[in-house]
Amino acid sequence: MNILHISPYYPSLETNHAGGVCMGKEIESLEKNNKVYILTFVASAYDRKLAALEGKEHYKYVVINKWSRIIHILLEPFLPAYFAARTSYRYAFKLIYCMRKYNIEAVHAEYSSMGQYIWLIKKIFPYVRIHLVEHDVTAQSYERKKESSKGFRRWYYEWEYKKISKQEKYYCRKADRVLTFNEKDCRLLKNIYKLENVQVINPYYGIDDIYADSLEKKRKAEYANVCFLGQMGREENHLAAQRLIRIGYKIKEMIPELNIYIIGNQPLEELKEEQNEFIHITGFVEDVDEYLQRAQIAVFPLILGAGIKIKVLRSLALGIPVITGKVGAEGIDESGEVISLAETDEEYISNILELIKDEKRCLELSCLSQEYVKRNFDWGKSEEVLRRLYERE
């Protein structure tokens, strides 16, 4: 089957953000039984460089930057800003061109923002199947931003939330099938948008064989070494990192050996200024696993965001004990079977101290975490779903 994969970010197993890697794995699986063409946006210098290096003929893309996104948002005031940033006539023209040139039979769309192109596809190519992958429920993400904000910001997020709820519902209902990365999001979409066409696939957390990887990269956990992983240009990760740093200062008084590593590209200057002898802001690193393997525990004090957190899954898969709250654990382990759950700063402090001081418990959680991820999030399930989804009728 000829499939067109459309996405708002460059999809590749080599890119530096979890969503892009997950999309890259989907494409790899789809290519086993189909001919897959890719149309995407390139918004960063890193992805532009990656696109040039990979040089794949069946990859088409539109380059956008901060200013073009702002212009798109201003030109589409009634669309949510998150969606309007990926509104592009150039992209629409290339989409139609690819559909005709490659005789596309099905479209695999990533993220709710790409749902805005469904009406165009359906209008010109009414018999083409469209499957939309909801990496998270965007409306829930903005609802949390609204609830945690005050003043003008709260008003802004309230306005965006209303627009997103309307548009996301419309896009999901127009798609022939909606895919989510966890049962929680599946239930949420069914409840708030009254959808019946929803199916769950497992997300790809970047490791093909947990046990082989563990043999290749032995855990070298260092005492009182705590890490946080994320794309630091995102508001939810920036705020969580700042919170972990505040918590870290209190723990430092009790455990002088404490080191905190904030791992991820595009940290804001405000965060860089926090760096000192025990707070380490790495910025972009070639191999995040190198830092993760040295961590005694991974801590994710998230209060914003929605959907499954790939960084939490990856940490668990590598055998790193994880402490996080309901936002970080949702869709993964909300009952706390292998994750140490915490909500308040005091709970985070208590759990961090307990694990740092209990090496035996850390080792136990390391084994349990890997088994849990292997049992519940194996990529083989996703491959089978994708294979059946694109079988010729």
GUMIDO-841631 format. One record per residue (C-alpha): residue number from 1; chain; z, y, x. Coordinates in steps of 0.25 Angstrom, whole numbers, padded with zeros to 4 digits. Example, Ala and Ser with C-alpha at 12.3 -4.5 7.8 and 13.67 -1.06 7.14 Angstrom:
<nodes>
+-----+-------+-------+-------+-------+
!  nr ! kette !    pz !    py !    px !
+-----+-------+-------+-------+-------+
!   1 !     A !  0031 ! -0018 !  0049 !
!   2 !     A !  0029 ! -0004 !  0055 !
+-----+-------+-------+-------+-------+
</nodes>
This chain:
<nodes>
+-----+-------+-------+-------+-------+
!  nr ! kette !    pz !    py !    px !
+-----+-------+-------+-------+-------+
!   1 !     A !  0000 !  0000 !  0000 !
!   2 !     A ! -0003 !  0014 !  0005 !
!   3 !     A !  0010 !  0022 !  0004 !
!   4 !     A !  0012 !  0037 !  0007 !
!   5 !     A !  0026 !  0040 !  0013 !
!   6 !     A !  0030 !  0055 !  0010 !
!   7 !     A !  0043 !  0061 !  0016 !
!   8 !     A !  0049 !  0075 !  0018 !
!   9 !     A !  0053 !  0070 !  0033 !
!  10 !     A !  0046 !  0063 !  0044 !
!  11 !     A !  0048 !  0048 !  0042 !
!  12 !     A !  0050 !  0040 !  0055 !
!  13 !     A !  0059 !  0030 !  0061 !
!  14 !     A !  0060 !  0039 !  0073 !
!  15 !     A !  0064 !  0052 !  0066 !
!  16 !     A !  0078 !  0059 !  0067 !
!  17 !     A !  0083 !  0058 !  0053 !
!  18 !     A !  0087 !  0047 !  0044 !
!  19 !     A !  0078 !  0049 !  0033 !
!  20 !     A !  0065 !  0050 !  0042 !
!  21 !     A !  0069 !  0036 !  0048 !
!  22 !     A !  0072 !  0030 !  0035 !
!  23 !     A !  0058 !  0034 !  0030 !
!  24 !     A !  0052 !  0029 !  0043 !
!  25 !     A !  0058 !  0015 !  0040 !
!  26 !     A !  0052 !  0016 !  0026 !
!  27 !     A !  0039 !  0018 !  0031 !
!  28 !     A !  0040 !  0007 !  0041 !
!  29 !     A !  0043 ! -0002 !  0030 !
!  30 !     A !  0033 !  0003 !  0021 !
!  31 !     A !  0022 !  0001 !  0032 !
!  32 !     A !  0025 ! -0014 !  0032 !
!  33 !     A !  0017 ! -0016 !  0019 !
!  34 !     A !  0010 ! -0003 !  0017 !
!  35 !     A !  0002 !  0008 !  0023 !
!  36 !     A !  0011 !  0020 !  0024 !
!  37 !     A !  0006 !  0035 !  0026 !
!  38 !     A !  0017 !  0046 !  0028 !
!  39 !     A !  0017 !  0060 !  0024 !
!  40 !     A !  0029 !  0068 !  0028 !
!  41 !     A !  0035 !  0081 !  0032 !
!  42 !     A !  0038 !  0085 !  0046 !
!  43 !     A !  0049 !  0095 !  0047 !
!  44 !     A !  0055 !  0094 !  0061 !
!  45 !     A !  0050 !  0095 !  0075 !
!  46 !     A !  0056 !  0081 !  0078 !
!  47 !     A !  0048 !  0074 !  0066 !
!  48 !     A !  0035 !  0082 !  0070 !
!  49 !     A !  0037 !  0076 !  0084 !
!  50 !     A !  0039 !  0063 !  0079 !
!  51 !     A !  0027 !  0064 !  0070 !
!  52 !     A !  0018 !  0067 !  0082 !
!  53 !     A !  0024 !  0056 !  0090 !
!  54 !     A !  0022 !  0045 !  0079 !
!  55 !     A !  0008 !  0051 !  0076 !
!  56 !     A !  0006 !  0041 !  0064 !
!  57 !     A ! -0007 !  0043 !  0057 !
!  58 !     A ! -0002 !  0040 !  0044 !
!  59 !     A !  0009 !  0051 !  0045 !
!  60 !     A !  0006 !  0064 !  0038 !
!  61 !     A !  0015 !  0076 !  0038 !
!  62 !     A !  0018 !  0090 !  0035 !
!  63 !     A !  0025 !  0099 !  0045 !
!  64 !     A !  0036 !  0108 !  0038 !
!  65 !     A !  0047 !  0117 !  0044 !
!  66 !     A !  0058 !  0125 !  0040 !
!  67 !     A !  0049 !  0137 !  0035 !
!  68 !     A !  0039 !  0129 !  0027 !
!  69 !     A !  0051 !  0122 !  0020 !
!  70 !     A !  0057 !  0135 !  0016 !
!  71 !     A !  0043 !  0140 !  0011 !
!  72 !     A !  0042 !  0127 !  0003 !
!  73 !     A !  0056 !  0129 ! -0003 !
!  74 !     A !  0053 !  0144 ! -0007 !
!  75 !     A !  0039 !  0140 ! -0013 !
!  76 !     A !  0046 !  0129 ! -0022 !
!  77 !     A !  0059 !  0136 ! -0027 !
!  78 !     A !  0060 !  0126 ! -0039 !
!  79 !     A !  0060 !  0114 ! -0030 !
!  80 !     A !  0073 !  0110 ! -0022 !
!  81 !     A !  0072 !  0116 ! -0008 !
!  82 !     A !  0074 !  0102 ! -0002 !
!  83 !     A !  0061 !  0097 ! -0010 !
!  84 !     A !  0053 !  0111 ! -0008 !
!  85 !     A !  0055 !  0110 !  0007 !
!  86 !     A !  0045 !  0098 !  0006 !
!  87 !     A !  0035 !  0104 ! -0004 !
!  88 !     A !  0022 !  0106 !  0004 !
!  89 !     A !  0008 !  0108 ! -0001 !
!  90 !     A !  0003 !  0102 !  0013 !
!  91 !     A !  0011 !  0090 !  0011 !
!  92 !     A !  0006 !  0088 ! -0004 !
!  93 !     A ! -0009 !  0089 !  0001 !
!  94 !     A ! -0006 !  0079 !  0012 !
!  95 !     A !  0001 !  0070 !  0002 !
!  96 !     A ! -0012 !  0070 ! -0007 !
!  97 !     A ! -0021 !  0068 !  0005 !
!  98 !     A ! -0013 !  0056 !  0010 !
!  99 !     A ! -0012 !  0050 ! -0004 !
! 100 !     A ! -0027 !  0050 ! -0005 !
! 101 !     A ! -0031 !  0047 !  0009 !
! 102 !     A ! -0022 !  0035 !  0011 !
! 103 !     A ! -0024 !  0030 ! -0004 !
! 104 !     A ! -0008 !  0030 ! -0006 !
! 105 !     A ! -0003 !  0020 ! -0016 !
! 106 !     A !  0012 !  0024 ! -0015 !
! 107 !     A !  0020 !  0036 ! -0010 !
! 108 !     A !  0034 !  0034 ! -0003 !
! 109 !     A !  0041 !  0047 ! -0004 !
! 110 !     A !  0054 !  0050 !  0003 !
! 111 !     A !  0065 !  0059 ! -0001 !
! 112 !     A !  0066 !  0067 ! -0015 !
! 113 !     A !  0059 !  0079 ! -0009 !
! 114 !     A !  0046 !  0071 ! -0008 !
! 115 !     A !  0047 !  0068 ! -0023 !
! 116 !     A !  0040 !  0082 ! -0025 !
! 117 !     A !  0027 !  0076 ! -0021 !
! 118 !     A !  0027 !  0064 ! -0031 !
! 119 !     A !  0021 !  0073 ! -0043 !
! 120 !     A !  0009 !  0076 ! -0034 !
! 121 !     A !  0007 !  0061 ! -0030 !
! 122 !     A !  0009 !  0057 ! -0044 !
! 123 !     A ! -0001 !  0068 ! -0049 !
! 124 !     A ! -0012 !  0064 ! -0040 !
! 125 !     A ! -0009 !  0049 ! -0037 !
! 126 !     A ! -0003 !  0044 ! -0050 !
! 127 !     A ! -0003 !  0030 ! -0046 !
! 128 !     A !  0004 !  0031 ! -0033 !
! 129 !     A !  0018 !  0025 ! -0033 !
! 130 !     A !  0029 !  0035 ! -0027 !
! 131 !     A !  0042 !  0030 ! -0022 !
! 132 !     A !  0052 !  0041 ! -0018 !
! 133 !     A !  0064 !  0038 ! -0008 !
! 134 !     A !  0076 !  0046 ! -0011 !
! 135 !     A !  0083 !  0047 !  0002 !
! 136 !     A !  0095 !  0053 ! -0006 !
! 137 !     A !  0097 !  0059 ! -0019 !
! 138 !     A !  0094 !  0074 ! -0016 !
! 139 !     A !  0101 !  0079 ! -0028 !
! 140 !     A !  0114 !  0073 ! -0024 !
! 141 !     A !  0113 !  0079 ! -0010 !
! 142 !     A !  0111 !  0093 ! -0016 !
! 143 !     A !  0122 !  0090 ! -0026 !
! 144 !     A !  0132 !  0088 ! -0015 !
! 145 !     A !  0127 !  0100 ! -0008 !
! 146 !     A !  0130 !  0108 ! -0020 !
! 147 !     A !  0144 !  0102 ! -0022 !
! 148 !     A !  0148 !  0106 ! -0008 !
! 149 !     A !  0142 !  0120 ! -0008 !
! 150 !     A !  0147 !  0133 ! -0013 !
! 151 !     A !  0142 !  0147 ! -0017 !
! 152 !     A !  0127 !  0149 ! -0015 !
! 153 !     A !  0125 !  0136 ! -0008 !
! 154 !     A !  0131 !  0128 ! -0020 !
! 155 !     A !  0121 !  0136 ! -0030 !
! 156 !     A !  0109 !  0133 ! -0021 !
! 157 !     A !  0112 !  0118 ! -0020 !
! 158 !     A !  0115 !  0118 ! -0035 !
! 159 !     A !  0101 !  0124 ! -0038 !
! 160 !     A !  0094 !  0114 ! -0028 !
! 161 !     A !  0102 !  0102 ! -0034 !
! 162 !     A !  0096 !  0105 ! -0048 !
! 163 !     A !  0082 !  0106 ! -0042 !
! 164 !     A !  0083 !  0094 ! -0034 !
! 165 !     A !  0089 !  0085 ! -0045 !
! 166 !     A !  0077 !  0089 ! -0054 !
! 167 !     A !  0067 !  0087 ! -0044 !
! 168 !     A !  0073 !  0074 ! -0038 !
! 169 !     A !  0073 !  0068 ! -0052 !
! 170 !     A !  0059 !  0072 ! -0054 !
! 171 !     A !  0054 !  0066 ! -0041 !
! 172 !     A !  0062 !  0053 ! -0043 !
! 173 !     A !  0057 !  0051 ! -0057 !
! 174 !     A !  0042 !  0053 ! -0052 !
! 175 !     A !  0043 !  0042 ! -0041 !
! 176 !     A !  0040 !  0028 ! -0044 !
! 177 !     A !  0052 !  0023 ! -0036 !
! 178 !     A !  0063 !  0030 ! -0030 !
! 179 !     A !  0070 !  0024 ! -0018 !
! 180 !     A !  0084 !  0027 ! -0013 !
! 181 !     A !  0092 !  0023 ! -0001 !
! 182 !     A !  0105 !  0018 ! -0008 !
! 183 !     A !  0110 !  0013 ! -0022 !
! 184 !     A !  0118 !  0026 ! -0024 !
! 185 !     A !  0106 !  0035 ! -0024 !
! 186 !     A !  0099 !  0025 ! -0032 !
! 187 !     A !  0110 !  0026 ! -0043 !
! 188 !     A !  0110 !  0041 ! -0041 !
! 189 !     A !  0095 !  0043 ! -0044 !
! 190 !     A !  0096 !  0034 ! -0056 !
! 191 !     A !  0108 !  0041 ! -0062 !
! 192 !     A !  0104 !  0056 ! -0059 !
! 193 !     A !  0089 !  0055 ! -0061 !
! 194 !     A !  0089 !  0042 ! -0070 !
! 195 !     A !  0079 !  0035 ! -0061 !
! 196 !     A !  0075 !  0020 ! -0063 !
! 197 !     A !  0065 !  0019 ! -0051 !
! 198 !     A !  0075 !  0019 ! -0040 !
! 199 !     A !  0077 !  0009 ! -0029 !
! 200 !     A !  0085 !  0008 ! -0017 !
! 201 !     A !  0081 !  0005 ! -0002 !
! 202 !     A !  0090 !  0005 !  0010 !
! 203 !     A !  0088 !  0017 !  0019 !
! 204 !     A !  0084 !  0015 !  0034 !
! 205 !     A !  0096 !  0018 !  0043 !
! 206 !     A !  0088 !  0017 !  0056 !
! 207 !     A !  0092 !  0003 !  0061 !
! 208 !     A !  0084 ! -0010 !  0058 !
! 209 !     A !  0094 ! -0020 !  0063 !
! 210 !     A !  0108 ! -0016 !  0064 !
! 211 !     A !  0113 ! -0027 !  0072 !
! 212 !     A !  0101 ! -0026 !  0082 !
! 213 !     A !  0104 ! -0012 !  0084 !
! 214 !     A !  0119 ! -0014 !  0086 !
! 215 !     A !  0115 ! -0024 !  0098 !
! 216 !     A !  0106 ! -0014 !  0104 !
! 217 !     A !  0115 ! -0002 !  0102 !
! 218 !     A !  0130 ! -0006 !  0104 !
! 219 !     A !  0140 !  0002 !  0098 !
! 220 !     A !  0147 !  0011 !  0109 !
! 221 !     A !  0157 !  0018 !  0100 !
! 222 !     A !  0165 !  0028 !  0107 !
! 223 !     A !  0180 !  0031 !  0103 !
! 224 !     A !  0181 !  0042 !  0093 !
! 225 !     A !  0166 !  0045 !  0093 !
! 226 !     A !  0162 !  0050 !  0079 !
! 227 !     A !  0148 !  0053 !  0075 !
! 228 !     A !  0140 !  0060 !  0064 !
! 229 !     A !  0125 !  0058 !  0062 !
! 230 !     A !  0115 !  0066 !  0054 !
! 231 !     A !  0103 !  0076 !  0054 !
! 232 !     A !  0112 !  0088 !  0057 !
! 233 !     A !  0102 !  0098 !  0051 !
! 234 !     A !  0106 !  0093 !  0037 !
! 235 !     A !  0118 !  0100 !  0030 !
! 236 !     A !  0125 !  0087 !  0026 !
! 237 !     A !  0126 !  0082 !  0040 !
! 238 !     A !  0129 !  0096 !  0046 !
! 239 !     A !  0141 !  0098 !  0036 !
! 240 !     A !  0146 !  0083 !  0039 !
! 241 !     A !  0145 !  0085 !  0054 !
! 242 !     A !  0153 !  0098 !  0053 !
! 243 !     A !  0163 !  0091 !  0044 !
! 244 !     A !  0164 !  0079 !  0055 !
! 245 !     A !  0167 !  0089 !  0066 !
! 246 !     A !  0178 !  0096 !  0058 !
! 247 !     A !  0184 !  0082 !  0056 !
! 248 !     A !  0182 !  0079 !  0070 !
! 249 !     A !  0191 !  0090 !  0075 !
! 250 !     A !  0203 !  0085 !  0067 !
! 251 !     A !  0200 !  0071 !  0073 !
! 252 !     A !  0199 !  0076 !  0087 !
! 253 !     A !  0214 !  0080 !  0086 !
! 254 !     A !  0218 !  0066 !  0084 !
! 255 !     A !  0207 !  0059 !  0092 !
! 256 !     A !  0203 !  0067 !  0105 !
! 257 !     A !  0192 !  0058 !  0109 !
! 258 !     A !  0184 !  0061 !  0096 !
! 259 !     A !  0169 !  0064 !  0098 !
! 260 !     A !  0160 !  0068 !  0086 !
! 261 !     A !  0145 !  0067 !  0087 !
! 262 !     A !  0136 !  0074 !  0077 !
! 263 !     A !  0123 !  0067 !  0079 !
! 264 !     A !  0110 !  0073 !  0073 !
! 265 !     A !  0099 !  0082 !  0074 !
! 266 !     A !  0098 !  0097 !  0070 !
! 267 !     A !  0113 !  0101 !  0071 !
! 268 !     A !  0115 !  0115 !  0066 !
! 269 !     A !  0121 !  0125 !  0077 !
! 270 !     A !  0133 !  0126 !  0069 !
! 271 !     A !  0135 !  0111 !  0071 !
! 272 !     A !  0131 !  0112 !  0086 !
! 273 !     A !  0142 !  0122 !  0088 !
! 274 !     A !  0153 !  0112 !  0085 !
! 275 !     A !  0150 !  0104 !  0097 !
! 276 !     A !  0161 !  0102 !  0107 !
! 277 !     A !  0167 !  0091 !  0116 !
! 278 !     A !  0169 !  0081 !  0104 !
! 279 !     A !  0159 !  0086 !  0094 !
! 280 !     A !  0145 !  0082 !  0098 !
! 281 !     A !  0133 !  0088 !  0091 !
! 282 !     A !  0121 !  0079 !  0096 !
! 283 !     A !  0109 !  0085 !  0089 !
! 284 !     A !  0097 !  0076 !  0089 !
! 285 !     A !  0099 !  0063 !  0097 !
! 286 !     A !  0088 !  0052 !  0100 !
! 287 !     A !  0097 !  0041 !  0096 !
! 288 !     A !  0108 !  0043 !  0086 !
! 289 !     A !  0113 !  0029 !  0087 !
! 290 !     A !  0117 !  0032 !  0101 !
! 291 !     A !  0127 !  0041 !  0096 !
! 292 !     A !  0131 !  0033 !  0084 !
! 293 !     A !  0134 !  0020 !  0092 !
! 294 !     A !  0144 !  0028 !  0100 !
! 295 !     A !  0151 !  0033 !  0088 !
! 296 !     A !  0164 !  0026 !  0084 !
! 297 !     A !  0162 !  0031 !  0070 !
! 298 !     A !  0151 !  0039 !  0062 !
! 299 !     A !  0157 !  0050 !  0052 !
! 300 !     A !  0148 !  0056 !  0041 !
! 301 !     A !  0157 !  0067 !  0033 !
! 302 !     A !  0145 !  0070 !  0024 !
! 303 !     A !  0147 !  0078 !  0011 !
! 304 !     A !  0133 !  0082 !  0008 !
! 305 !     A !  0120 !  0073 !  0007 !
! 306 !     A !  0115 !  0062 ! -0002 !
! 307 !     A !  0109 !  0048 !  0000 !
! 308 !     A !  0112 !  0038 !  0010 !
! 309 !     A !  0116 !  0042 !  0024 !
! 310 !     A !  0107 !  0035 !  0034 !
! 311 !     A !  0117 !  0040 !  0046 !
! 312 !     A !  0128 !  0033 !  0039 !
! 313 !     A !  0120 !  0020 !  0038 !
! 314 !     A !  0115 !  0021 !  0052 !
! 315 !     A !  0129 !  0023 !  0057 !
! 316 !     A !  0134 !  0011 !  0049 !
! 317 !     A !  0122 !  0002 !  0054 !
! 318 !     A !  0126 !  0005 !  0068 !
! 319 !     A !  0140 !  0001 !  0066 !
! 320 !     A !  0147 !  0015 !  0067 !
! 321 !     A !  0158 !  0016 !  0057 !
! 322 !     A !  0155 !  0027 !  0047 !
! 323 !     A !  0165 !  0037 !  0040 !
! 324 !     A !  0158 !  0045 !  0029 !
! 325 !     A !  0161 !  0050 !  0014 !
! 326 !     A !  0154 !  0047 !  0001 !
! 327 !     A !  0141 !  0055 !  0005 !
! 328 !     A !  0139 !  0047 !  0018 !
! 329 !     A !  0143 !  0034 !  0012 !
! 330 !     A !  0135 !  0035 ! -0001 !
! 331 !     A !  0124 !  0024 ! -0003 !
! 332 !     A !  0130 !  0017 !  0010 !
! 333 !     A !  0144 !  0013 !  0008 !
! 334 !     A !  0151 !  0021 ! -0002 !
! 335 !     A !  0163 !  0011 ! -0004 !
! 336 !     A !  0167 !  0012 !  0011 !
! 337 !     A !  0164 ! -0002 !  0015 !
! 338 !     A !  0160 !  0001 !  0029 !
! 339 !     A !  0160 !  0017 !  0029 !
! 340 !     A !  0174 !  0024 !  0030 !
! 341 !     A !  0173 !  0034 !  0019 !
! 342 !     A !  0179 !  0048 !  0019 !
! 343 !     A !  0178 !  0060 !  0012 !
! 344 !     A !  0188 !  0071 !  0016 !
! 345 !     A !  0190 !  0076 !  0030 !
! 346 !     A !  0203 !  0069 !  0031 !
! 347 !     A !  0197 !  0055 !  0027 !
! 348 !     A !  0186 !  0057 !  0038 !
! 349 !     A !  0197 !  0060 !  0048 !
! 350 !     A !  0205 !  0048 !  0044 !
! 351 !     A !  0193 !  0038 !  0044 !
! 352 !     A !  0188 !  0043 !  0057 !
! 353 !     A !  0202 !  0042 !  0064 !
! 354 !     A !  0204 !  0028 !  0058 !
! 355 !     A !  0191 !  0023 !  0063 !
! 356 !     A !  0192 !  0030 !  0077 !
! 357 !     A !  0205 !  0023 !  0079 !
! 358 !     A !  0201 !  0009 !  0074 !
! 359 !     A !  0191 !  0003 !  0083 !
! 360 !     A !  0192 ! -0010 !  0076 !
! 361 !     A !  0189 ! -0004 !  0062 !
! 362 !     A !  0177 !  0003 !  0068 !
! 363 !     A !  0171 ! -0010 !  0074 !
! 364 !     A !  0173 ! -0017 !  0060 !
! 365 !     A !  0166 ! -0005 !  0053 !
! 366 !     A !  0155 ! -0006 !  0063 !
! 367 !     A !  0151 ! -0020 !  0059 !
! 368 !     A !  0154 ! -0018 !  0045 !
! 369 !     A !  0145 ! -0006 !  0044 !
! 370 !     A !  0133 ! -0013 !  0051 !
! 371 !     A !  0134 ! -0025 !  0041 !
! 372 !     A !  0135 ! -0016 !  0029 !
! 373 !     A !  0122 ! -0008 !  0033 !
! 374 !     A !  0115 ! -0021 !  0036 !
! 375 !     A !  0119 ! -0027 !  0023 !
! 376 !     A !  0116 ! -0015 !  0014 !
! 377 !     A !  0105 ! -0006 !  0020 !
! 378 !     A !  0095 ! -0016 !  0027 !
! 379 !     A !  0081 ! -0010 !  0027 !
! 380 !     A !  0075 ! -0023 !  0023 !
! 381 !     A !  0079 ! -0020 !  0009 !
! 382 !     A !  0071 ! -0007 !  0009 !
! 383 !     A !  0059 ! -0014 !  0015 !
! 384 !     A !  0059 ! -0023 !  0004 !
! 385 !     A !  0060 ! -0012 ! -0007 !
! 386 !     A !  0049 ! -0004 !  0000 !
! 387 !     A !  0040 ! -0017 !  0001 !
! 388 !     A !  0041 ! -0020 ! -0014 !
! 389 !     A !  0040 ! -0005 ! -0018 !
! 390 !     A !  0026 ! -0004 ! -0012 !
! 391 !     A !  0021 ! -0018 ! -0015 !
! 392 !     A !  0007 ! -0017 ! -0022 !
! 393 !     A !  0008 ! -0019 ! -0037 !
+-----+-------+-------+-------+-------+
</nodes>
